[in-house]
């Protein structure tokens, strides 16, 4: 009978939430299912993401920096340790399915009152007693509460594994994005410095013209103000660049004083010609944060079974066998054996509704985890949609920025020549210089943003962790493959 009871598992079995019934990320998306470009230029519908997606940017410096971050980042080390900790908890919970065996040896020295009868055959009131025994205790998992605890521990271990993948993805994406921002800042500093140099040259010409009496001092002062204003842009850019270098050192497990060897410019990156875009149905299996939410839901669901089992009768079996003698030499002699067998069946009769409330709490926690899972899925699809929208506009924004910079540079040159020839007033030149500076910075920012948004798409799609070799996530292993499920009432 106990064997049949041990095959029962109360509580609801977990059912994996179905993938959302959607076929596109954007309302106006018309994806090509034959592998041609889809939602944005270069995006290939249905293609798989590489496990080393950062290599698509053809930057040896980026590749080496990301690998250094993977090897040395302490947050990733902490996530791996958390995974190992969660895996040890499975072994702890699984041990409860087996009996516990204990050894006990208890030597004592005792004296009985002379007013009583002597407890020994020799009539001595002072005597020794040596007792050694083996004790076995076993609590049969009649209702499957222990197996539900194991199921919870397994889900928590898988959640820790997916959390580790989320940390890995965030780390690699943050390193890549930080490198691109460094490159953008270097480009903005270079553009600003170049324009300041041009303004300085013109300032020298204007000073000579003023010395010759050709222009007023106000024109010289106006140009000096323009140069000073342009110089004001450099300190914030240089500060941001230094902070990016510190960030890259931190992400790769280095102290800021040690720095990083790699330096980046926008020429360090080449956009991939083909950017993979996973199918919407695959996104829920590829995003680590969604898988973490799923395993949290699995763990919460298993706790319902634990709560139900705790409301049912609990059986504990114990047995002991050993020997007791007045001297060590007689401990294992015939006739000195002692043994005992006991069973205990306990049922809570009244607890003011505590156990029922715990079951209700477990059910509500499962509903909460289910809602959090749905929210995570919605956010994931929003991430992909946002990056696709960004990629759609990035190429147009970059082309517009390049055209604007080219036109502003040409206008600046023409106006400057006219000023040098004394044919035009200086305010028009100041406006042309300001427009040229703004469009040059906008062009650099647009170049960097296009690379950053491409990185964001790789991150939004999950980063290709499933394509890395070797076991990444603990498999779903039932505590008892022969277990029968008893639904919770």
Long-range contacts (C-beta under 8 A, 24 or more apart in sequence): 2-140, 2-142, 2-315, 5-140, 5-142, 5-143, 6-140, 6-141, 6-142, 7-480, 7-482, 7-483, 7-484, 8-142, 8-143, 8-144, 8-483, 8-484, 8-485, 8-486, 9-143, 9-144, 9-147, 9-148, 9-305, 9-480, 9-483, 9-484, 9-485, 9-486, 10-143, 10-144, 10-145, 10-148, 10-305, 10-308, 10-309, 10-312, 10-485, 10-486, 10-487, 10-488, 11-144, 11-148, 11-301, 11-302, 11-304, 11-305, 11-306, 11-307, 11-308, 11-309, 11-485, 11-486, 11-487, 11-488, 12-301, 12-304, 12-305, 12-487, 12-488, 13-485, 14-151, 14-297, 14-298, 14-301, 14-302, 16-294, 17-284, 17-294, 17-297, 17-370, 17-373, 17-374, 19-280, 19-281, 19-282, 19-284, 19-285, 20-280, 20-281, 20-284, 20-377, 20-381, 22-280, 22-281, 22-381, 23-280, 24-280, 25-280, 25-381, 25-384, 25-385, 25-388, 26-385, 26-388, 26-389, 29-388, 31-277, 38-277, 39-277, 39-388, 39-391, 39-392, 40-275, 40-388, 40-391, 40-392, 41-391, 41-392, 41-395, 42-271, 42-272, 42-273, 42-274, 42-275, 42-391, 43-275, 43-276, 43-277, 43-388, 43-391, 43-457, 44-274, 44-275, 44-276, 44-277, 45-277, 45-279, 46-277, 46-278, 46-279, 47-274, 47-276, 47-277, 47-278, 48-276, 48-278, 48-464, 48-467, 49-276, 49-278, 49-286, 49-458, 49-461, 49-462, 49-463, 49-464, 49-467, 50-276, 50-464, 50-467, 51-463, 51-464, 51-465, 51-466, 51-467, 51-468, 52-464, 53-172, 53-458, 53-463, 53-464, 54-172, 54-176, 54-455, 54-458, 56-272, 56-275, 56-458, 57-176, 57-269, 57-270, 57-271, 57-272, 57-451, 57-454, 58-269, 58-270, 58-272, 59-179, 59-264, 59-268, 59-269, 59-270, 61-179, 61-262, 61-263, 61-264, 61-268, 62-175, 62-176, 62-179, 62-262, 62-264, 62-268, 62-269, 64-262, 65-175, 65-179, 65-248, 65-252, 65-260, 65-262, 66-172, 66-175, 66-176, 68-252, 68-253, 68-260, 69-171, 69-172, 69-175, 69-251, 69-252, 69-253, 70-168, 70-171, 70-172, 71-253, 72-252, 72-253, 72-254, 73-171, 73-251, 73-252, 73-253, 74-253, 75-167, 75-171, 76-164, 76-167, 76-168, 76-171, 79-160, 79-163, 79-164, 79-167, 79-168, 80-164, 82-160, 82-163, 82-164, 83-157, 83-160, 83-161, 83-163, 83-164, 85-160, 86-153, 86-156, 86-157, 86-159, 86-160, 86-161, 87-157, 87-160, 87-474, 89-153, 89-156, 89-157, 90-150, 90-153, 90-154, 90-157, 90-474, 92-153, 93-146, 93-149, 93-150, 93-152, 93-153, 94-150, 94-153, 94-479, 96-139, 96-141, 96-146, 96-149, 97-141, 97-146, 97-147, 97-150, 97-479, 97-480, 98-138, 99-136, 99-137, 99-138, 100-136, 100-137, 100-138, 101-134, 101-135, 101-136, 102-134, 102-135, 102-136, 102-137, 103-132, 103-133, 103-134, 103-135, 104-131, 104-132, 104-133, 104-134, 104-135, 104-322, 105-130, 105-131, 105-132, 106-130, 106-131, 106-132, 107-131, 107-328, 120-326, 127-326, 128-326, 128-327, 129-324, 129-325, 129-326, 130-324, 130-325, 130-326, 130-327, 130-328, 130-331, 131-322, 131-323, 131-324, 131-338, 132-322, 132-323, 132-324, 132-331, 133-320, 133-321, 133-322, 133-323, 133-338, 134-320, 134-321, 134-322, 135-318, 135-319, 135-320, 136-318, 136-319, 136-320, 137-316, 137-317, 137-318, 138-316, 138-317, 138-318, 139-314, 139-315, 139-316, 139-317, 140-315, 140-317, 142-312, 142-313, 142-314, 142-315, 143-308, 143-309, 143-312, 143-486, 144-305, 144-309, 144-480, 144-483, 144-485, 144-486, 145-305, 145-306, 145-308, 145-309, 145-310, 146-479, 147-305, 147-478, 147-479, 147-480, 147-483, 148-302, 148-303, 148-304, 148-305, 148-306, 148-309, 149-302, 149-306, 150-479, 151-298, 151-299, 151-302, 151-305, 151-478, 151-479, 152-299, 152-302, 152-303, 152-306, 154-474, 154-476, 154-477, 155-295, 155-296, 155-298, 155-299, 155-302, 156-295, 156-299, 157-474, 158-291, 158-295, 158-298, 158-473, 158-474, 158-476, 159-291, 159-292, 159-295, 159-296, 159-299, 161-472, 161-473, 161-474, 162-288, 162-289, 162-291, 162-292, 162-295, 162-473, 163-288, 163-292, 165-288, 165-291, 165-463, 165-465, 165-472, 165-473, 166-288, 166-289, 166-292, 168-463, 168-465, 169-288, 169-459, 169-462, 169-463, 169-465, 170-459, 171-251, 172-463, 173-455, 173-456, 173-458, 173-459, 173-463, 174-251, 175-248, 175-251, 175-252, 176-455, 177-452, 177-455, 177-456, 178-244, 178-247, 178-248, 178-251, 179-248, 179-262, 179-264, 179-268, 180-264, 180-269, 180-448, 180-451, 180-452, 180-455, 181-244, 181-448, 181-452, 182-241, 182-244, 182-245, 182-248, 182-263, 182-264, 183-264, 183-265, 183-266, 183-268, 183-269, 183-448, 183-451, 184-266, 184-444, 184-445, 184-447, 184-448, 184-449, 185-237, 185-240, 185-241, 185-244, 186-241, 186-263, 186-264, 186-265, 186-266, 187-265, 187-266, 187-444, 187-447, 187-448, 188-237, 188-441, 188-444, 188-445, 189-234, 189-237, 189-238, 189-241, 191-437, 191-440, 191-441, 191-443, 191-444, 192-230, 192-233, 192-234, 192-237, 192-437, 192-440, 192-441, 193-234, 194-440, 195-230, 195-433, 195-436, 195-437, 195-440, 196-227, 196-230, 196-231, 196-234, 199-223, 199-226, 199-227, 199-230, 199-433, 200-227, 202-416, 202-419, 202-420, 202-429, 203-227, 205-420, 206-419, 206-426, 209-422, 214-422, 215-422, 215-426, 219-426, 222-426, 222-427, 222-430, 223-426, 223-429, 223-430, 226-430, 226-433, 226-434, 230-433, 230-437, 233-437, 266-444, 266-447, 266-448, 266-451, 269-451, 271-450, 271-451, 271-454, 272-454, 275-391, 275-454, 275-457, 275-458, 276-461, 277-388, 277-457, 277-461, 278-461, 278-462, 280-381, 283-380, 283-381, 283-384, 283-461, 283-462, 284-377, 284-380, 285-466, 286-461, 286-462, 286-465, 286-466, 287-376, 287-380, 287-461, 287-462, 288-462, 288-463, 288-465, 289-376, 289-379, 289-380, 290-373, 290-376, 290-377, 290-380, 291-473, 292-376, 293-369, 293-372, 293-373, 293-376, 293-377, 294-373, 296-369, 296-372, 296-373, 297-366, 297-369, 297-370, 297-372, 297-373, 299-369, 300-362, 300-365, 300-366, 300-368, 300-369, 301-366, 301-369, 303-362, 303-365, 303-366, 304-359, 304-362, 304-363, 304-366, 304-488, 305-488, 306-362, 307-355, 307-358, 307-359, 307-361, 307-362, 308-359, 308-488, 308-489, 310-355, 310-358, 311-348, 311-355, 311-356, 311-359, 312-347, 313-345, 313-346, 313-347, 314-345, 314-346, 314-347, 315-343, 315-344, 315-345, 315-346, 316-343, 316-344, 316-346, 317-342, 317-343, 317-344, 318-342, 318-343, 318-344, 359-488, 380-460, 383-456, 383-459, 383-460, 384-457, 384-460, 384-461, 386-460, 387-453, 387-456, 387-457, 387-460, 388-457, 390-449, 390-453, 390-456, 391-450, 391-453, 391-454, 391-457, 394-446, 394-449, 394-450, 394-453, 395-450, 397-446, 397-449, 397-450, 398-443, 398-446, 398-447, 398-450, 400-446, 401-439, 401-442, 401-443, 401-445, 401-446, 402-443, 402-446, 404-439, 404-442, 404-443, 405-436, 405-439, 405-440, 405-442, 405-443, 407-439, 408-432, 408-435, 408-436, 408-438, 408-439, 408-440, 409-436, 409-439, 409-440, 411-435, 411-436, 412-436
